[in-house]
Amino acid sequence: MYSTFLKSALTLLIVFEVSQSYSQKTKIDQKIDSLNEVLSSSKGLHKIDVLIELGAELTQVNIDSSLATFRLAKKLAHQSKDKKREALSKVKLATAFNYKTQYDSAHAYFIEAEADGQSLNDYEILSSIFMNRGITYFYQSDFSKARELFTKSLNMASIEKNAKDKARCYNNIGLTFQYQGNFEDAFTYLLKSTVIEDSLGNELAVAKSYNNMAMLLSDLNNYDEAKNYYEKSLQIKLKHGDQRGATGTYINLAILYKNTNSYDESMHAYLEALKLAKASNYTNGMLDILSNLAVLHNHLLQHNEAIQYLEQALTLTNQNEENNRSVMVKVNLCDSYRLAGHLTKAKKMAPELIKNLALLGNTRQVHQAYLIFSQLYEELNLYSKSLTYYKKHKVLGDSIFNQEKNKSILELKTQYETEKKEKEIELLSVENELKETEIQVANNRLMAAIGTSGLLLLTIFLLFNRYKHKQRALLAEEKAINQKLGFKSLIEGEEKERKRIAQELHDGLGQLLSTARLNISALEDMVKTEVDKQWQNSLKLIDDAVTEVRHISHNMMPNALISIGFEAALKEQIHIINDAGQVKVHCELPKEKINFEESEAIALYRVIQEVLNNSLKYSAAQNIWVIIANTNGIEVSIKDDGKGFDTNQIKSTSGIGWQNIESRIELLNGELNIQTGKGAGCEVNIKLAV
């Protein structure tokens, strides 16, 4: 099953006719011609089997022809009183209706087929029904129901020990979690699917797993590795003539290029996807491409073009049955009207769309829709509604971009790569042991005549052992480097998210509060004496809220750290602590400015911030000294006159503060030394080779 990870943005689609005149027929065309030849001479049950196989191939090029073929197979099976083939024909008909987004018709055939399968007690039919009906619910964004059916199919595959079906089930279950924003469980199931498909040598299934893993890596902003997986997937799908699968991968590549500001490459990938989608009559694919091309043109401020292509996308949706795709197209069209200045049209669409948001199912799409409605109502001067949808956007965004989930996914990815390498090493070891056994048998036969051969073999054995030890050492070193890079990516992602949230607090909520204060202040002359006190209290509450927002924004990413550097940010932090009056912080910095990379400055700032926070919370100190020297590298000393502590408690503590400090120092290739004891204060020394 192909799954497109529709990004929460709008894109424009360029509509054009795809030429069908190829110098050579595709593999699918050749297969269809071959089946038609076989069909002309087939009779009885064999003819039904050929029709079912032919219909499956036609789904990739002409859905209507596919439906007609499956209907004929169903009719002949019914006339032959062959219930199993009749049930299989119904399953195939339902699957074809999925491609036409006619989900009610698909469910009707699935229900009929399931009744036949239950009466036959046939594993093949029931497993296929659960799998394909789950896909139907997936297309309708009912991911919980889809996962329930995929799990049923998985249980049957486990009982029958059908590894291929298990892999498909794991893949599809992973996708339901992914579309609901549960990245950790998504990666776990996709990993299981990929491992099985690798062992089976199923190239197309591996290609689909590569595609889905790349989507998760894109969500973690690991674009280079995501692009590598997409290209591997695309190469395999094109090799096997999988037009629809290649369409999806091209769409995902286009989204990746857009996210990295490679707009020409993004447009090219969309156009390639559109060619394949039209060639295979893939309605859902064309809808996704049109929507995403509209996003791209909106991003390039070409709003009228975006509107044209979203309106064309609407013509491909089923107007009598709203689903996640039709709702998302309309949400994007509403936003395009707003961006183009057609606020009346956008306002007219909004109420009905808000009622249908539940049809989206995909938390990312709902998250984006909330922001779109917030921006629309702000431009319409309906600030209360704007703030309501902005809050919903923020709450949902926090759950999607949970840092712990990102960390778990990175760890699972490392685990997958490590397990794969270990299996390769184990296989190599087994092969070498077999070779050694053969050599040893030959040596036993020739030992008396050729004494020097034994010495030669011993030398080879020692050299091989040395080589194995060297390879293991290299593997361990590579694993350590990968873990360090993984942590670095996690830290950078965390800081990027801090920066984003701080900016949104300052530019979003901070501006709203400032505007509210100006509006209330403007009412001063209209306030009556009896409510003057409440008016003054309202102003004070807004001022307190503005101060609190600025304080939170500063803690997440100080402006000084971004604008004028590390030293200024540190002085500002110390000034805030001294103003509180709880403790006196003394600071001594080098005269010359320290040249840091931004990531290094942020990491060291977080370390010092964490040490100061620990001292404030637990040391009961009166004074804290922060001394930074820049001689042979950077030397940082943070000392207090507090009650000290037992350093053995660091390993047993349930907190993660010292773990974060040690990890960041290791990331900076630095050294950390803690000197403390009960009643003796605490001194933390850090040395960096900058």
Residue, then its C-alpha position, 0 to 999 in steps of 0.5 A: m500500500y502506498s501512503t503519501f505523507l501530506k505536509s501541512a502546507l498548500t501547493l500549486l499543481i500545474v495541470f497538463e496532458v500526459s503523452q501516452s505514446y511510448s516507443q516501447k510498452t511498459k512492463i505493465d502494458q506487456k503483462i496486460d497484453s500477455l494476459n489478454e492473449v491467455l484469456s482468449s483461449s481460457k475456459g472454465l475456472h482458469k478463465i476466472d483466475v486469468l480475469i482476476e489477475l488481469g483486473a489487478e494489472l488494469t488497476q494501475v492503468n485504467i480503473d474502469s476497465s479493471l472494475a469491468t474485468f472483476r465484475l465479469a470474473k464475479k459473474l462467471a464464478h457465481q455461474s460456476k458456483d465457485k464461492k471462493r473465486e466469487a469472494l476473491s472477485k468481490v475483494k478485488l472489486a472493493t479494492a478497485f473502488n478504493y482507487k476511485t474514492q467510492y468508499d461506500s461501494a468498497h465497504a459493501y463488497f467487503i461485507e459480502a466477501e467477508a460473509d462468504g469467507q466466514s462460511l468457507n472458513d478460508y484464511e486467504i480470503l478473510s486475511s485479504i478482506f481484513m487487510n484491504r478493508g483496513i486500507t479503505y478505513f485508512y483512506q477515510s482517515d479512520f486510523s483506529k478502525a484501520r489499525e483494528l483490522f490490520t491487527k486482525s490480519l496480523n493475528m491470522a498471518s502469525i497463526e499461519k506463519n505467513a511472513k509476507d503478510k506479517a510484514r504488510c500488516y506491520n507496515n500498515i499498522g505503523l502508518t496508522f500510528q504515523y498519521q496520528g502523530n505517534f512517531e515512536d510506535a510508527f517507527t517500531y512497526l515500520l522497523k519490524s516490516t523492513v526486517i522481514e521484507d529484507s529477509l524475504g528479498n521482496e524488493l517492492a515491499v522493501a521500497k515501500s518500507y524505505n519510503n515510509m522510513a524516509m517520511l519519519l526522517s523528514d519529520l526529524n529534519n534529517y533531510d539528507e538521509a531521508k532523500n537517500y531512502y526516497e531515492k532508493s525506494l524510487q529506483i526499485k519502484l521504477k525498475h518494477g513498473d510500480q507507477r503508483g508507488a513511484t508517484g507517492t515517492y516523487i510527491n514525498l521527494a518534492i515535499l522534501y525539496k520544498n522544505t530545503n528551499s530547492y523549489d525548482e527540484s520540488m516542481h520537477a518532482y511534482l510534474e514527474a509524479l503527475k505524469l505517473a498519476k495520470a498514466s495510471n488513472y490514480t485519482n488520489g495521487m492527482l489530488d495530493i499532487l494538485s494540493n501540494l503544488a498549490v502549497l508551493h505556489n502559495h509559498l512563492l506568493q503566486h496565490n491566484e495560481a494556487i487557487q486555480y489548481l485547488e479548484q481543479a482538485l475539487t473537481l476530482t473529489n466526490q462532492n456527495e461524500e466528504n472525506n479527508r482529502s476533499v476537506m483538506v483541499k477545501v481548507n487549503l482553498c480557504d487559506s489561498y483565498r485569504l492569502a489572495g485577499h478574497l476574505t469574503k470567500a474565505k469567511k463563507m467557507a470557514p464555518e462548514l469546514i470547521k464542522n468537518l475537521a473531524l474527517l481529517g483524522n491526520t493530526r498534522q492536517v488538523h494542526q495546520a487547519y487551526l492555524i489557517f482559521s486563526q490567521l483568517y479570523e485575525e485578518l477579519n478582526l475577529y480576535s476572540k475566534s482567532l485566539t481560540y484557534y491559535k490556542k488549539h493549534k499550539v496545544l496540538g503542536d506540542s503533542i506532535f513535536n514531543q521531544e521524547k518521541n523524537k529521541s526514541i525514534l532516533e534510538l530505534k533507527t540506530q538500533y535497526e542499523t546496528e542490528k542489520k550490521e550485526k547480522e551481516i557480521e554473524l553471517l560472515s562469521v558462519e561462512n568463515e567457520l565453514k571455510e575453516t572446517e574445510i581447510q582443517v579437513a584438508n590439512n589433516r589429510l596432508m599433514a604428514a606430507i606437507g608440514t609447512s602447510g600447517l604453519l601457513l594455515l596457522t598464519i592465515f588464521l592469526l591474520f584473519n583473527r586480527y582482521k576480525h578484531k580490527q573490524r569489531a573495533l571499527l564497528a564499535e567506533e562507528k557505533a559510538i560516532n553514530q550515537k554521538l551524531g544522534f545526540k547532536s541531532l537531538i540537541e540541535g532539534e531541541e534548540k531549534e524547537r526552543k527558538r521556534i516556541a520562543q519566537e511564536l510566544h514573542d511574535g504571536l501571543g506577546q503581540l496579541l497581549s500588547t494589542a489587548r492592552l492598547n485597546i483597554s488603555a484606549l477606554e480610559d476616558m470612558v471608564k466610570t469611577e465605580v469600575d476604575k479599580q477593576w479597569q486598573n486591575s485589568l491593565k495590571l493583569i495584562d502587563d503581568a502576562v506580557t512580562e511572564v510571556r517575555h520571561i518564558s520566551h527569554n528562558m527558552m532562547p535569550n535574545a542576547l544569545i542570538s543577537i549579540g552573543f554568548e557573553a551578553a546572554l550570560k551577563e543578562q542571565i546573571h543580572i536576572i539572578n542577582d535582581a531576585g536577591q536570593v544569592k549574589v553571583h560574581c562574574e569574571l569574563p575574558k576581555e577578548k570576545i570568545n569566538f564560538e559557533e552558534s551551536e557551541a555557544i548555545a550548548l555551553y550556555r545551557v550547561i552554565q544555566e543548568v549548573l546555576n539552577n542546581s546551585l540556586k535550588y539545592s546549595a543554599a549558597q550566599n555567593i556564586w562565582v562564575i569565572i571564564a578564561n580563554t587561554n589554552g582553550i576555554e576554561v569555565s569555573i562555577k563555584d559556590d559557598g553552599k552546603g555541597f553534596d555527595t558526588n555518588q548521588i549523581k549516578s543514582t538521582s532520578g533527575i536528568g540535569w547532570q546527565n544533560i550537562e555531561s552529554r553536552i560537554e561530551l558533545l563539545n569534546g570537553e572535560l568536566n570535573i566536580q569538586t564538592g563534599k558535604g558542607a564544603g561548597c561545590e566547584v564545577n570545572i569545565k575545559l573545552a578545546v575551542 
